[in-house]
Amino acid sequence: MTEDALYYYRRAERELAMARQAVVPEASKAHYTLAGHYLDRVYGGPQGDRTLPALSLPPIQA
């Protein structure tokens, strides 16, 4: 795992935690969106490091 991949993975974890703690739905959505972008940097694209474990995301509550 590269240092960059580890950084993005940890940032995604933090954004997911903040999304779950957010009180305002728009804030929660923004954090989930940012987490998705960070995870794209880890898993997606031709330079994605696919050695990281998959995350188990909680269901999004409406």
Buried (B, 14 or more C-beta within 10 A) or exposed (E): EEEEBEEBBEBBBBBBEBBBEBEEEEEBEBBBEBBBEBBEBBBEEEEBBEEBEEEEEEEEEE
